[in-house]
Amino acid sequence: MSVELRPLGDRCNIQCRYCYQEGTRHAAAAAPRYSLPGMLAALEELGEPFVLFGGEALLVRDEDLETLFAYGLEQHGINAIQTNGALIEAHHIDLFRRYRVRVGISLDGPGELNLARWAGSAGRTRRATARAEAALDRLCREGLAPSVIVTLHRGNAAGERLALLAGWIRHLHAIGVQRVRLHLLEVDTHNDSQGLRLNDAENLHALRSLRQLESELPGLRFDLFREMRDMLLARDAVSSCVWQACDSYATRGVRGVEGGGERSNCGRTHKGGVAYLAAPRRGYERQLALYATPQERGGCAGCRFFLMCKGNCPGTALEGDWRLRSEHCATWYGLFEDLETELAAAGEQPLSQSPRRAACEAELTALWQAGLDESLQSLTRRLGVAAA
């Protein structure tokens, strides 16, 4: 679980056409403000490393950024920030170096591939993209290579654009980027994402192509493929939140701290523009409902990959309804099938093919009914499931 510190909430310098935060921006009654004492008190109580997040974290005043980074370095020995990169200047890079800041940049490709990360006009968008590209290159030159988040959509991964995206990822590898996180675009009613979504076949084709590319670029890793393979082998100790049993009202992967120190959830679950305060304990109603609901009704009943996927992220649920499985189900199913076949061919037994899979499902759902949870790694070892 990570702590996301959001001093300015969802405030941003650009307006990505597919941004999942657009609903909460529209619903905001006033411009967000922050209190350093309030945030620091909340961070002190949590006692964990944090990532500066947004919206756009670099809209925070420079002196306040330094205060937060100084606190993070003193308390945890490290810092992190997620940014679209367009506002990074030389003095930010100096801060990143002095305060050991791990930088993540959200960018969907060079030039035209990044047009969905809209900055108000085509010209301003291209200039913002160029600034982000230049910042990324400079960070790499100065030994501060960032991780990169890429959202796949019709603007950067359909038709011939997929080859352009692959060429850019080759460039990232050449300049020293080692980690790329791939996201599938989630469709929300409050933004302009409808026409950008790839269909299931296109998403699967793009992921398969990028997975092949990964094998050609030693040292560069797409987190997604390793995580899915590990889930099939019940090695979920460090897997990301989308493969875990997430509760929309007490999100598993993210504990948010807002500008006044208020606790919040992962913004991907704020459907309808409502940013619910974090519930004090986690529930498993979604997973229990999905396990029992037929697939034709939006559930996961009978799916051999349920233990690994658990319906995926509630922020991507069908029709924006967290009680339903992910809108990307067909894509994840196809990729799990690919990995399952490869593991079996290599002599490893994926949990999806284990004769003890049903026993594992029964044990895990019983735990959820009691308000408890257990990792697949622990569960399979406890039940004596081979090759876990």
RAVEN-V568513 format. One record per residue. N is the residue number from 1. RES is the residue in one letter. SS is DSSP state (H for helix, E for strand, L for the rest). PSI is psi in radians with two decimals (* if undefined). Layout:
<<N;RES;SS;PSI> <N;RES;SS;PSI>>
//
This chain:
<<1;M;L;2.44> <2;S;E;2.71> <3;V;E;2.09> <4;E;E;2.07> <5;L;E;2.08> <6;R;E;1.40> <7;P;L;-0.68> <8;L;L;0.43> <9;G;L;-2.21> <10;D;L;0.15> <11;R;L;2.38> <12;C;L;2.75> <13;N;L;-0.18> <14;I;L;3.01> <15;Q;L;1.37> <16;C;L;2.35> <17;R;L;-0.43> <18;Y;L;0.26> <19;C;L;2.22> <20;Y;L;-0.17> <21;Q;L;-0.03> <22;E;H;-0.62> <23;G;H;-0.74> <24;T;H;-0.51> <25;R;H;-0.79> <26;H;H;-0.56> <27;A;H;-0.20> <28;A;L;2.31> <29;A;L;-0.37> <30;A;L;2.76> <31;A;L;2.40> <32;P;L;2.48> <33;R;L;2.85> <34;Y;L;2.79> <35;S;L;2.01> <36;L;H;-0.81> <37;P;H;-0.69> <38;G;H;-0.77> <39;M;H;-0.78> <40;L;H;-0.62> <41;A;H;-0.72> <42;A;H;-0.72> <43;L;H;-0.68> <44;E;H;-0.71> <45;E;H;-0.69> <46;L;H;-0.69> <47;G;L;0.49> <48;E;L;2.73> <49;P;L;2.69> <50;F;E;2.81> <51;V;E;2.29> <52;L;E;2.26> <53;F;L;3.05> <54;G;L;-2.55> <55;G;L;-2.47> <56;E;L;1.98> <57;A;H;-0.45> <58;L;H;0.07> <59;L;H;-0.22> <60;V;L;2.47> <61;R;L;2.49> <62;D;H;-0.73> <63;E;H;-0.55> <64;D;H;-0.60> <65;L;H;-0.80> <66;E;H;-0.67> <67;T;H;-0.77> <68;L;H;-0.73> <69;F;H;-0.68> <70;A;H;-0.71> <71;Y;H;-0.81> <72;G;H;-0.71> <73;L;H;-0.75> <74;E;H;-0.72> <75;Q;H;-0.59> <76;H;H;-0.13> <77;G;L;0.12> <78;I;L;2.79> <79;N;E;2.96> <80;A;E;2.63> <81;I;E;2.50> <82;Q;E;2.24> <83;T;E;2.74> <84;N;L;-0.12> <85;G;L;-0.26> <86;A;L;-0.36> <87;L;L;0.02> <88;I;L;2.18> <89;E;L;3.07> <90;A;H;-0.68> <91;H;H;-0.49> <92;H;H;-0.74> <93;I;H;-0.63> <94;D;H;-0.75> <95;L;H;-0.77> <96;F;H;-0.70> <97;R;H;-0.82> <98;R;H;-0.54> <99;Y;L;0.35> <100;R;L;1.02> <101;V;E;2.10> <102;R;E;2.18> <103;V;E;2.31> <104;G;E;2.31> <105;I;E;2.27> <106;S;E;1.97> <107;L;L;2.33> <108;D;L;0.16> <109;G;L;3.11> <110;P;L;2.70> <111;G;H;-2.15> <112;E;H;-0.44> <113;L;H;-0.33> <114;N;H;0.23> <115;L;L;-0.43> <116;A;L;-0.34> <117;R;L;1.26> <118;W;L;2.39> <119;A;L;0.33> <120;G;L;-0.50> <121;S;L;2.87> <122;A;H;-0.71> <123;G;H;-0.83> <124;R;H;-0.60> <125;T;H;-0.76> <126;R;H;-0.68> <127;R;H;-0.71> <128;A;H;-0.71> <129;T;H;-0.77> <130;A;H;-0.70> <131;R;H;-0.71> <132;A;H;-0.74> <133;E;H;-0.76> <134;A;H;-0.70> <135;A;H;-0.73> <136;L;H;-0.82> <137;D;H;-0.73> <138;R;H;-0.73> <139;L;H;-0.73> <140;C;H;-0.75> <141;R;H;-0.57> <142;E;L;0.24> <143;G;L;0.36> <144;L;L;0.77> <145;A;L;2.18> <146;P;L;2.90> <147;S;E;2.81> <148;V;E;2.33> <149;I;E;2.22> <150;V;E;2.17> <151;T;E;2.21> <152;L;E;2.29> <153;H;L;-3.09> <154;R;H;-0.40> <155;G;H;-0.29> <156;N;H;-0.07> <157;A;H;0.26> <158;A;L;2.42> <159;G;L;-2.30> <160;E;L;-0.33> <161;R;H;-0.44> <162;L;H;-0.68> <163;A;H;-0.64> <164;L;H;-0.71> <165;L;H;-0.75> <166;A;H;-0.69> <167;G;H;-0.67> <168;W;H;-0.68> <169;I;H;-0.60> <170;R;H;-0.70> <171;H;H;-0.77> <172;L;H;-0.76> <173;H;H;-0.74> <174;A;H;-0.54> <175;I;H;-0.02> <176;G;L;0.03> <177;V;L;2.34> <178;Q;L;-0.36> <179;R;E;2.23> <180;V;E;2.21> <181;R;E;2.19> <182;L;E;2.26> <183;H;E;2.49> <184;L;E;2.40> <185;L;L;2.28> <186;E;L;2.41> <187;V;L;2.17> <188;D;L;2.61> <189;T;L;-0.35> <190;H;L;0.01> <191;N;L;-2.95> <192;D;L;0.70> <193;S;L;-0.26> <194;Q;H;-0.89> <195;G;H;-0.11> <196;L;H;-0.34> <197;R;L;2.28> <198;L;L;2.58> <199;N;L;3.03> <200;D;H;-0.74> <201;A;H;-0.70> <202;E;H;-0.72> <203;N;H;-0.78> <204;L;H;-0.70> <205;H;H;-0.76> <206;A;H;-0.78> <207;L;H;-0.70> <208;R;H;-0.68> <209;S;H;-0.74> <210;L;H;-0.54> <211;R;H;-0.68> <212;Q;H;-0.71> <213;L;H;-0.72> <214;E;H;-0.67> <215;S;H;-0.30> <216;E;L;-0.06> <217;L;L;1.42> <218;P;L;2.32> <219;G;L;-0.31> <220;L;L;2.35> <221;R;E;2.28> <222;F;E;2.00> <223;D;H;-0.61> <224;L;H;-0.84> <225;F;H;-0.69> <226;R;H;-0.74> <227;E;H;-0.76> <228;M;H;-0.70> <229;R;H;-0.77> <230;D;H;-0.65> <231;M;H;-0.69> <232;L;H;-0.45> <233;L;L;0.20> <234;A;L;0.58> <235;R;L;1.32> <236;D;L;0.29> <237;A;L;-0.58> <238;V;L;0.33> <239;S;L;2.70> <240;S;L;2.97> <241;C;H;-0.44> <242;V;H;-0.34> <243;W;H;0.06> <244;Q;L;3.03> <245;A;L;1.51> <246;C;L;2.42> <247;D;E;2.15> <248;S;L;-0.43> <249;Y;L;-0.04> <250;A;E;1.23> <251;T;L;2.41> <252;R;L;-0.73> <253;G;L;-0.31> <254;V;E;2.27> <255;R;E;2.02> <256;G;E;2.55> <257;V;E;2.06> <258;E;E;3.13> <259;G;L;-0.46> <260;G;L;0.08> <261;G;L;0.00> <262;E;L;2.57> <263;R;E;2.49> <264;S;E;3.10> <265;N;L;3.12> <266;C;L;2.29> <267;G;H;-0.29> <268;R;H;-0.28> <269;T;H;0.04> <270;H;L;1.04> <271;K;H;2.54> <272;G;H;0.14> <273;G;H;0.14> <274;V;L;2.03> <275;A;L;1.54> <276;Y;L;2.49> <277;L;E;2.63> <278;A;L;2.31> <279;A;L;2.66> <280;P;L;-0.37> <281;R;L;2.76> <282;R;L;2.49> <283;G;L;2.90> <284;Y;L;0.48> <285;E;H;-0.67> <286;R;H;-0.86> <287;Q;H;-0.69> <288;L;H;-0.69> <289;A;H;-0.76> <290;L;H;-0.71> <291;Y;H;-0.55> <292;A;H;-0.24> <293;T;L;2.29> <294;P;L;2.62> <295;Q;H;-0.59> <296;E;H;-0.19> <297;R;H;0.24> <298;G;L;0.13> <299;G;L;-2.84> <300;C;L;0.18> <301;A;L;2.28> <302;G;L;-0.08> <303;C;L;2.22> <304;R;L;-0.18> <305;F;L;0.18> <306;F;H;-0.74> <307;L;H;-0.59> <308;M;H;-0.60> <309;C;H;-0.75> <310;K;L;0.51> <311;G;L;-0.05> <312;N;L;-2.83> <313;C;L;2.25> <314;P;H;-0.36> <315;G;H;-0.30> <316;T;H;0.29> <317;A;E;2.61> <318;L;H;2.37> <319;E;H;0.32> <320;G;H;0.29> <321;D;L;1.91> <322;W;L;-0.28> <323;R;L;-0.22> <324;L;L;2.87> <325;R;L;3.02> <326;S;E;2.51> <327;E;L;-0.27> <328;H;L;0.31> <329;C;H;-0.85> <330;A;H;-0.63> <331;T;H;-0.84> <332;W;H;-0.67> <333;Y;H;-0.79> <334;G;H;-0.69> <335;L;H;-0.68> <336;F;H;-0.69> <337;E;H;-0.78> <338;D;H;-0.87> <339;L;H;-0.67> <340;E;H;-0.77> <341;T;H;-0.74> <342;E;H;-0.71> <343;L;H;-0.78> <344;A;H;-0.70> <345;A;H;-0.47> <346;A;L;0.08> <347;G;L;0.20> <348;E;L;2.50> <349;Q;L;1.92> <350;P;L;2.64> <351;L;H;-0.51> <352;S;H;-0.38> <353;Q;H;0.06> <354;S;L;2.42> <355;P;L;-0.23> <356;R;L;0.14> <357;R;H;-0.77> <358;A;H;-0.65> <359;A;H;-0.68> <360;C;H;-0.74> <361;E;H;-0.78> <362;A;H;-0.73> <363;E;H;-0.76> <364;L;H;-0.73> <365;T;H;-0.57> <366;A;H;-0.68> <367;L;H;-0.78> <368;W;H;-0.70> <369;Q;H;-0.49> <370;A;L;0.08> <371;G;L;0.35> <372;L;L;2.98> <373;D;L;2.86> <374;E;L;2.48> <375;S;L;2.68> <376;L;H;-0.63> <377;Q;H;-0.80> <378;S;H;-0.75> <379;L;H;-0.83> <380;T;H;-0.61> <381;R;H;-0.73> <382;R;H;-0.61> <383;L;L;-0.01> <384;G;L;0.56> <385;V;L;2.19> <386;A;L;2.64> <387;A;L;0.46> <388;A;L;*>>
//
